[in-house]
Amino acid sequence: MGAPSPAEYARSFDAQVRETLPEAARRCAGFARRLEAAGLTPDDLVDVAALDRLPVLTKDELLERQQADPPFAGMVADDAPVRRVFQSPGPLYEAELDVDDPWRWAPALEAAGFGPDDLVLNAFGYHLSPAGAMFEQAALAVGARVVPGGVGNLDLQVQACRDLEVTAYVGLPSYLKALLEKAEEQGVTLAIARAFVTAEPLPPSLRAWLTERVPVVRQGYGTAETGNLGYEGEALDGLHVPTDALVQICDLTTGEAVDDGREGQVVVTVFDGAAPVVRFGTGDLSAWATDEGAGPTPRIRGWLGRVGDAVKVRGMFLHPRQIAAAMDPIEGVAAYRFVIDRADHRDVLRCEVVPTDGADTDALAAVAHERIQHRLRFNATVELVETIPEGGPIADERRWE
């Protein structure tokens, strides 16, 4: 049986709109303010089609709202069962509710074969941002056990994988490659049989390299604010959108949902009465797959680019506004730009700095490196140059062959 069309999939959420969102607006003052600004009342939310009348909420707008009304911009009910609070680059704050698998990644891991027999190396970060916690919760939800590796010492992680006979991996695909290469350098054969990777592209050349060593490699797509938004099935022919959150592709000009294969922004609605995420614009571009496919939901074609100026590097966003906040106060800097490239399937970040006349270049490079590491949470090389080409503060020179 074929998967439902994008329109059929969207209509399947009509009841959840009526049953969840009006009450969520009464509990969450920030959501109520969004409705009022759009000329809507909670009772106008009768079906998915009604959501087109609500402007898409961008990450920049969410950041501004959080700064004006900390910590969650009134988007989380006062009585919500908040278990943990995370900080993503921006900074944006995300609330983890006290429920099983709060970011809803368990179905994606199950589709990749994860289960009770697995011991999973979780190589996502556990510091401030939620990726490590969200995938730990998902692995526990499918009955697996977890080694909380984070982005740590490769030698120690290889040893843990060998000694504990780790069978599965979640993390960046580039980090999995680095882990496997380190094991091969040491003459160690790992027992990892399946991997779920996300937060950066998985080009065909890297997938081929990984699957020579790990039989099952599946990728997914999601955000810190919304969790699981898509994952591969056995056919590896796009990303099946989840059944427990509404994923739409929306016109970049009008914000209206489109379902005919045109490229648009990925816009998400998560139906939670205590912490609703409604018409949230991820800033990512995608499109519906138009060929017929099997499965419980339609497929999107994966990540096709960005709407705004932010760029994802090593699984985290780098935004011009954040760059300015970190770099502009540094004395002795005449100009700068960040250059992103790929080397051996890994992102490489370089900051080019033009010093002012008479600046102490050694001290300048050290200060710039420290601010990039601690303010932006990136490890980048700093290169002093005489000139910088015209353009914005970010130059993305990566190729995804």
LUMLUMBA-811309 format. One record per residue: residue in three letters; x, y, z of N, C-alpha, C in turn. Coordinates in steps of 0.05 Angstrom, whole numbers, plus 32768, in hexadecimal, padded with zeros to 4 digits. Example, Ala and Ser with C-alpha at 12.3 -4.5 7.8 and 13.67 -1.06 7.14 Angstrom:
% residues 2
ala81087F8E809C80F67FA6809C81087FBE809Cser81017FD3808E81117FEB808F81028001809D
//
This chain:
% residues 401
met80117FE88000800080008000801280198000gly800B802C7FEF801A80447FED801680578005ala8029806880088027807C801E801280918017pro8006809D802B7FF380B38026800180CA8018ser7FF180DA800A7FFB80F27FFE800181078014pro8011811B800E8016813080217FFC813D802Bala7FE8814180197FCF814D80217FBF813B8034glu7FBF8121802E7FB1810E803F7FBF810C805Btyr7FD9810D805A7FE9810D80737FE181258084ala7FE0813C80777FDA815580867FBE81548092arg7FAB814A80837F8F8149808D7F8C813680A4ser7F9F812380A77F9D810F80BD7FA2811D80D8phe7FAB813680D87FB0814580F07F9A815880F7asp7F84815880E77F6E816B80EC7F6481698109ala7F5F815081127F54814C812D7F6781568142gln7F818152813E7F94815B81527F95817A8154val7F928187813D7F9081A4813E7F7981AD8150arg7F6181A2814B7F4981A9815A7F4C81A28178glu7F57818B817D7F57818081987F6D818B81AAthr7F838194819D7F9B819B81AD7FA181B981ADleu7FA081C681957FAB81E181937F9A81F681A1pro7F7F81F6819F7F70820B81AE7F76820B81CCglu7F7781F381D87F7D81F181F47F9A81FA81F9ala7FAC81F381E77FC881FB81EA7FCA821A81EAala7FBA822781DA7FBB824481D97FB1825181F3arg7F9F824382007F95824D82197FA982498230arg7FBA8235822D7FCE823082417FE9823F823Ccys7FEF8246822480098251821D8005826D8212ala800C828182228007829D821A801582A58201gly802D829A81FC803C82A181E4802E829881CBphe8022828081CC8014827681B57FFA828681B1ala7FED828E81C67FD5829E81C47FDB82B981B7arg7FF282C581BE7FFA82DE81B27FFF82DB8194arg800B82C5818C800E82C1816F7FF482C08160leu7FE082B2816C7FC682B081607FB982CC815Eglu7FBA82DA81737FAE82F581747FBB8307815Fala7FD58306815C7FE2831781497FDA8310812Cala7FD282F781287FCA82EE810D7FAC82F28109gly7F9E82FE811D7F818302811B7F7182E8811Fleu7F7C82D5812E7F6F82BC81337F6982B98150thr7F5582A881567F4F829F81717F5582818173pro7F588277818B7F5C825A818E7F4782498180asp7F2E825281807F19824281747F1A82428155asp7F2B825481497F2E8253812C7F3F823B8123leu7F4C822E81367F5E8218812F7F4D81FE812Eval7F4181FA81177F2E81E481137F3A81CD8103asp7F4E81D380F27F5A81BE80E27F7681C880D8val7F8481B780CA7F9F81BE80C17F9E81D580AEala7F8981D6809D7F8781ED808A7F8782078098ala7F7B820980B07F7A822280BF7F96822C80C7leu7FA9821980C97FC4822180D17FD1823380BDasp7FC9823280A47FD58244808F7FD182618096arg7FBD826780A67FB8828380AD7FCB828E80C3leu7FDA827C80CE7FEE828480E38009828680D7pro8016829E80D8803082A180CC8045828D80D7val8057828480C7806C827280CF807E828080E4leu8085827280F98096827D810E80B382758107thr80C48288810280E0828280FC80F1827F8115lys810982748112811B827281298123828D8133asp812782A08121812F82BB812A811882C7813Aglu80FF82C4813180E982CF814080E682C1815Bleu80EA82A7815C80E98299817680FE82A38189leu811682A8817E812B82B2818F812382CD819Bglu811982DF818A811082F9819380FA82F781A8arg80E882E581A480D282E181B780DC82D681D2gln80F082C481D180FB82B981E9810A82CF81F9gln811882E081EA812782F581F8811483098204ala80FD830E81F880E98321820380D98314821Aasp80D682FA821980C582EC822D80D382D28234pro80E982D4824480F882BB824A80E982A9825Epro80F0828F825E81038283824C80F782788232phe80DD8273823180D18264821B80BD8275820Aala80BD828F820E80AB82A081FF808E829A8203gly8087828F8219806B8288821E80618271820Emet807382618202806B824B81F1806A82308201val80708231821A806E821A822C805C82218243ala80488210824880358216825D804382178279asp80398228828A8045822B82A58045821082B4asp803181FF82AF802F81E682BD803A81CE82ADala804981D48298805581BF8287806981AF8297pro806A81958294807D818482A3809981858297val80A7819C829A80C1819F828F80D68190829Farg80E4817F829280F8816E829F8114817A829Darg811C81838285813681908280813281A7826Dval814681BA826E814681D0825C816181D1824Ephe816081D48233817881D48223817C81EF8216gln819581F4820F819C820D820181A9820581E6ser819D820E81D081A8820A81B681B4822481ADpro81C68223819881D2823D818F81BD82518188gly81C2826A819081AF8280818D81B2829681A2pro81AE829081BC81A5827581C68187827381C6leu817E825B81BF8162825381C1815F823E81D7tyr814A824081E68145822D81FC812F821A81F5glu8134820181FA812081EC81F5811A81DD820Fala810081D8821380F781CA822B80F281AD8223glu80FE819B823380F8817E823180E281778245leu80CC816D823B80B68166824C80BA814A8258asp80AE8145826F80B2812C827E80A081178272val80A6810E825A809780F8824D80AB80E68240asp80A280CE823880B480BC822A80BA80C6820Easp80D380C5820580DB80CC81EA80D080E781E2pro80D680FD81F180C9811781EB80CE812281CFtrp80E4811A81C280E9812481A780E181108192arg80D580F9819A80C780E7818880DA80DA8173trp80F280D3817B810480C68168810380A88169ala80F4809C817B80F3807F817D80EB80728163pro80D6807B815580CE806E813C80E5806E8128ala80F580838127810B808481148120806F811Bleu8126806C8135813A8057813C812F803B8137glu81158037813C8109801D8137810A80178119ala8106802B81088107802680EB8123801E80E2ala8138802780F28153802080EC815C800580F9gly81497FF88107814F7FDE811381587FDF8130phe81587FF7813D81607FF88159814B7FEB816Agly81557FDD817F81427FCF8191814E7FC781ABpro81417FB681BB814A7FAF81D581657FA081D6asp816D7F9581C081877F8681C1819F7F9981BCasp819A7FB281B881AF7FC481B081BB7FD481C8leu81D67FD881C681E47FEB81D781ED800181C4val81E3801981C981E6802F81B681FB804381C0leu820F804981AF8221805F81B48213807981ABasn820D808A81BE820080A481B7821780B981B5ala821E80C0819D823480D38198822A80EF8193phe821280F6819B82098111819B8210811F81B5gly8213813981B4821C814881CB8207814981E1tyr8211814781FA81FF81498212820281648220his821181778214821681908222820481A68217leu81F181AF822681DF81C5822081CB81BF820Aser81D481B881F281C181B281DD81B4819781E0pro819C819281D5818D817A81DD8192816181CDala81A4816181B981A6814981A881AC813081B7gly81C0813181C981C7811981D881B0810E81E8ala81A2812081F6818B811782068174810D81F5met816F811981DF8158811181CF815C80F581C3phe817480EE81BB817980D381B0817D80BF81C6glu818680C781DE818680B481F4816A80AC81FBgln815880BF81FD813C80B98203813080A781EEala813680AB81D5812B809A81C08136807E81C1ala8150807B81C6815C806181C98150805181E0leu814C805F81F781408052820E8123804A8208ala8115805B81F880F9805581F180F6803B81E1val810A803481D18109801B81C18115800481D0gly811D800881E981277FF381FA81447FEF81FAala8153800081EB81707FFD81E9817E80088202arg81978001820581A8800D821981BA8022820Cval81C58035821B81D3804B820F81EE804F821Cval82038054820C821C805E8215821D807C820Epro821D808E8222821B80AB821C823680B68214gly823E80B181FC825980B881F3825D80D681EFgly824880E481E4824C80FF81DC8261810281C7val826B811A81C28280811F81AF829A811F81BFgly82A4810781C582BA810581D782D380F981CBasn82E580EF81DB82FE80E481D382FA80CB81C3leu830380CB81AA82FF80B48198830C809B81A2asp8324809D81AE8332808581B88321807881CEleu8316808881E08306807C81F582EC807181EAgln82E0807E81D682C7807381CB82CC805981BCval82E2805781AE82E8803E81A182EC802881B6gln82FA802E81CB82FD801A81E082E2801281ECala82D0802581F182B6801F81FC82A6800D81E9cys82A7801581CF8298800581BB82A37FE881BAarg82BD7FE581BC82C97FCA81BB82C27FBB81D5asp82C87FC781EC82C57FB9820582A77FB2820Bleu82957FC4820482797FC0820A82697FB281F3glu82777FAF81DD826A7FA381C582517FB481BDval82567FCD81B982417FDF81B082377FD68195thr821D7FD6819182117FCC817982047FE18167ala82007FF9817281F2800E816281FE80298169tyr81F9803C815682048057815981EF806C8151val81EF8082816081E0809A815781F380B2815Agly81F280C38146820480DA8146820880E5812Aleu821B80F7812782228102810C822E80EC80FBpro822880EC80E1823680D880CF825480DD80CEser825D80F680CF827A80FB80CE828880F080E7tyr827A80F180FD828680E78116828780C88116leu827380BC810A8274809F8107828C809780F6lys829180A580E082A8809F80D082C280A280DFala82C480B880EF82DC80BC80FF82E080A58113leu82CA809C811F82CB8086813382D5806C8126leu82CA8066810E82D1804E810082EE804F80F7glu82F7806680EE8313806980E58326806680FDlys831E80718114832F806D812B833180508133ala831B80428132831B80258138832D80168124glu832C801D810B833C800F80F7835A801580FCglu8360802E8103837C8034810A838780238120gln8375801C8133837E800C814A837B7FEE8146gly83717FE6812E836D7FCA812883567FBE8137val83427FCF813E832B7FC6814D83137FC3813Bthr83057FAC813D82EC7FA8812E82D57FAD8140leu82C47FC0813982AD7FC7814982947FB78140ala82827FB48153826A7FA3814E82527FB48147ile82567FCD813F82407FDF813882327FD5811Fala82197FCE8121820A7FC2810B81F67FD580FFarg81EF7FEA810D81DB7FFE810381E28019810Eala81DC802D80FD81E28049810581CB805B80FCphe81C4806E810C81B18082810581C0809D8107val81C180AB80F181D180C480EF81BF80DB80E7thr81C680F380F181B6810B80EA81C7812380F1ala81BB813B80ED81C7815580F381DB815F80DFglu81E2814F80CB81F3815980B581ED8147809Dpro81F38150808581ED8140806D81FC8125806Dleu81F08112805F81FD80F8805B820080F4803Cpro821580FF8031821980FC8014821D80DF800Cpro821880D87FF3821A80BC7FEA823680B07FEFser824B80BF7FEC826680B47FF0826B80AD800Dleu826080BD801F826480B7803C8252809F8044arg8239809E803982288087803F8235806D8036ala8241806E801E824D805680138264804D8025trp82758060802E828B8059803F8281804D8059leu826D805980658262804F807F82568033807Cthr8246802F8067823880168065824A7FFE805Eglu82638004805682767FEE8053827E7FE3806Earg82797FF3808382827FEB809E826B7FE780B2val82557FF580AD823D7FF280BD82257FEB80ABpro821A7FD380AE82067FC9809B81EE7FDB8097val81E47FE780AC81CC7FF880AA81D3801480B2val81D0802780A081D5804480A681BC8053809Carg81AE805E80AE8196806E80A7819A808B80B1gln818D809D80A3818F80B980AB817480C480B2gly817380D980C2815B80E780C9815E810580C8tyr8148811280CE8148813080CD8137813A80E3gly8140814E80F28130815A8107813D81738111thr813181808125813C81988130813B8196814Fala814A81A8815C814A81A88179812E81B18184glu812081C18175810681CB817E80F081B7817Athr80F281A6816680DC8195815E80E18177815Egly80FB816F816181018153816180FF81468146asn80F5812D814580F5811D812C80E281298117leu80ED812E80FF80DD813880E980DE812680D1gly80EE811280D280F0810080BA810680EC80BDtyr810380D480B1811780BF80B3811480AC809Cglu812B809F8095812B808C807F811F80718086gly8111806580728109804A8074811C80388065glu8114801F80608127800C8053812E80148037ala811B8022802981208029800D81358040800Aleu813B804F8020814E8065801F814680798009asp812C807E80068123808F7FF0811680A97FFAgly812280B5800D811680CD8019811080C98036leu810680DD8044810180DC806080E380DC8066his80DA80C6807380BE80C4807A80B880D78091val80A480E8808E809D80FB80A3808F80EC80BApro809080F780D2808580E880E9806680E880E9thr805B80D680F8803E80D580FC803580E58114asp804880EE8125804080FC813D8048811A813Dala804E81248126805281418123804C81488106leu8040815F81018039816780E68050817680D9val805B816A80C38070817680B3806381818099gln8068819A8094805E81A6807B807581B3806Cile807281B48052808481C48040807481DD8039cys807F81F4803F8070820D803C807E82208029asp806D822E8019807682428006808682578015leu809D825F800980AF8271801780A3828E8018thr809182948006808582AF8005806B82B08015thr8059829E8010803F829F801D803D82908037gly804F827D803C804D826C8054803982568052glu802A8254803B8016823F8038802282248032ala8016820F803C802081F48037801D81ED8019val803181E0800E803081D67FF2803681B87FF3asp802A81AA7FE1802D818D7FE1803281817FC5asp803C81917FB3804081887F97805C81847F8Fgly806E81827FA3808A817D7F9C809B81967F9Aarg808F81AD7F9D809E81C67F9C80B081C87FB5glu80C781D57FB280D881DA7FC980CD81F07FDBgly80D081EC7FF580C68200800880D381FB8023gln80CA820B803780D58209805280C781F28061val80D681E3807080CB81CF808280BF81DD809Aval80A581DA809E809681E780B3808881D180C4val808A81D480DE808281BE80F0806E81C78105thr805B81B5810B804981B88121804A819F8133val805081A3814C8051818D8160803981928173phe8028817E8175800F818081848013817881A1asp801B818C81B1801E818781CE8010819E81DCgly7FFD819881EC7FED81AD81F97FFD81BD820Dala801381B18218802481BF822C803A81CF821Fala804381C78207805981D581F9805581D281DBpro804181E081D0803B81DD81B4805181EA81A3val805781DD818D806981E98179805881EB8160val805082038158803C8207814380478218812Darg8047820D81148050821B80FD806C82268101phe807E8215810A8099821D810F80AA821880F6gly80B6822D80EC80C7822B80D580E3822380DCthr80EB820C80D28106820280D8811C821180CBgly8116822080B5812A822D80A58137821A8091asp812E82018090813981EE807D812681EB8065leu813381E7804E812481E28035812181C48030ser810981BC8026810581A1801C80EE81A18009ala80E5818A800180CF81877FEF80C4816B7FF2trp80AA81687FEC809E814D7FED80A8813C7FD6ala80AE81237FDB80B481107FC6809A810A7FB6thr809B810C7F9C808381097F8C807F80ED7F81asp809480DC7F82809080C17F79808280B07F8Eglu8074809C7F858064808C7F988077807B7FA9gly8072807A7FC38082806A7FD58071805D7FEAala807C80497FF6806E803A800B807480478026gly8064803F803A806980498055805180578061pro8051805D807B803A80698088803780878082thr804C80948079804B80B18074805980B8805Apro805380CF804E806380D88037807F80DF803Earg808F80E4802A80AC80E9802E80B381058025ile80C68111803380D3812A802980EE8122801Earg80F98133800D8111812D7FFE812A8133800Egly812781378028813F813D80388146815B8038trp815D816180428166817D8045816F8188802Bleu8163819E8021816A81A98008817781C5800Agly817C81CE8022818981E88026817B81F7803Darg81838211803F817982228054816A823A8049val8156824380598146825A8051815582748058gly816182758070816E828E8079818C828D8077asp8198829C808981B582A0808881C5828C8099ala81B7827E80AB81C5826C80BD81CE825380ADval81E5824880B581F0823080A881F6821B80BElys81F0820280B881F581ED80CB821281E280C6val822181E280DC823C81D880DC824081C480F2arg824881AC80EB824C819680FF823381938110gly821C8195810482038190811281F781A78121met820581BF812281FB81D6813081FA81EE811Dphe81E78200812281E48217811181F8822D8118leu8203823981038214825181058205826880F8his81FF827C810881EE829280FE81FE82AC80FDpro81FA82BC80E9820882D680E7820582E78100arg81ED82E7810C81E982F7812481FA82EE813Bgln81FD82D3813F820F82C98153822C82D0814Eile823382CE8134824F82D5812D825582F28134ala82438304812D824783208133824A83258151ala823A83178161823B831B817E825683128189ala826182FD817D827B82F2818782938302817Cmet8292830B816382A98316815682AB83348158asp8295834281578296835F815582A3836D816Dpro82A18362818582AE836F819C82CD836C819Dile82D8835C818C82F58357818D8304836E8182glu8315837A8192832683908189833B83858175gly8340839581618355838E814E834B837F8136val8330837A81348325836C811D831983808109ala8324838180F18319839280DC8303838580CDala8305836B80C882F0835C80B982F4833F80BFtyr82E0832F80BA82E1831280BF82CC830380AEarg82D182EA80AA82BC82D8809F82C382BC80A8phe82AE82AB80A882B0828F80AF82AD827F8095val82C0826D809182C0825D807882BC82408081ile82A88233807582A28217807B82A982068063asp82B881F0806882C081DE805282BD81C2805Darg82C281AE804B82C28192805382DD8186804Eala82E68175806082FF8166805D82FA814A8068asp82FC8137805682F9811B805E82DE8117806Bhis82C98122805F82AD811F806882A8812C8083arg82B8813F808B82B3814E80A482B3816C809Easp82A2817B80AC82A2819880AA82BB81A380B6val82C681B780A882DE81C680B182D681E380B2leu82DA81F080C982D3820C80CC82EC821D80D0arg82ED823280C08304824480C282FA826180C4cys8306827080D682FF828D80D98316829D80CEglu831082AC80B9832482BE80AD832182DA80BAval833682E580C3833682FF80D18349831280C4val8340832A80BE8352834080B58358835180CDpro8371835380D68378836380ED837A838180E5thr8374839280F9837883AE80F4839683B580F5asp839E83CB80EB83BA83D380EC83C383D58108gly83DA83C9810D83E683CA812883DB83B6813Cala83C983A6813483BE8392814783D2837D814Easp83D18373816783E2835D817083D683438164thr83E1833A814F83D48324814083D3830A8150asp83E88304815F83E782EB816F83D182EC8183ala83CF8302819283B9830581A6839E83058198leu839C83128181838383148173837982F8816Bala838B82E88160838382CD8158837A82BC8170ala838882BF8187838182B0819F836682B881A9val836082D281AA834782DC81B4833082D381A1ala833482D58187832082CC8174831A82AF8178his832E829E817A832A8282817E831A827C8197glu8321828A81AD8313828581C782F6828E81C5arg82F082A481B882D482AD81B682C4829B81A4ile82D08291818F82C2827F817D82BB8265818Cgln82CE825B819C82CA824281AA82B5824581C0his82B6825B81CF82A4825D81E6828A826C81E0arg828A827F81CE8272828D81C88261827F81B2leu826E8274819E82608266818982608248818Carg8270823D819E8272822181A3827B8211818Bphe828E821D817C829A820F816582B982108169asn82C681FB815F82E381FB815E82EB82028142ala82F78219813F82FF82228124831C822C8124thr83298228810E83438234810B834082528104val83528262810D8352827F81088369828580F5glu8363829180DF8378829880CB837882B680C7leu838E82C380CB839182DF80C6839782E480A9val838782F5809C838982FA807F838A8318807Aglu8392832080628393833C805C837883478052thr836983378043834F83408039833C8329803Aile832283308038830D831C803882FA83238020pro82F3830F801182E083147FFA82C683208004glu82B9832F7FF2829F833A7FF9828B83237FFDgly82778329800E826383158015825C83168032gly824C8303803B824483028057825A82F68069pro825382F38082826782E98096826B82CB8094ile825B82BD8083825E82A08081826182998063ala8276828A805E827A827F8043827A82618044asp826582558039826382378039826D822C801Fglu8285821F8021829282148009829181F68008arg827E81EA8017827C81CD8018826F81C27FFEarg827881AA7FF7826B819B7FE1826281817FEDtrp824B81777FE4823F81607FF0823E81487FDDglu825481427FD08255812B7FBE825381117FCF
//
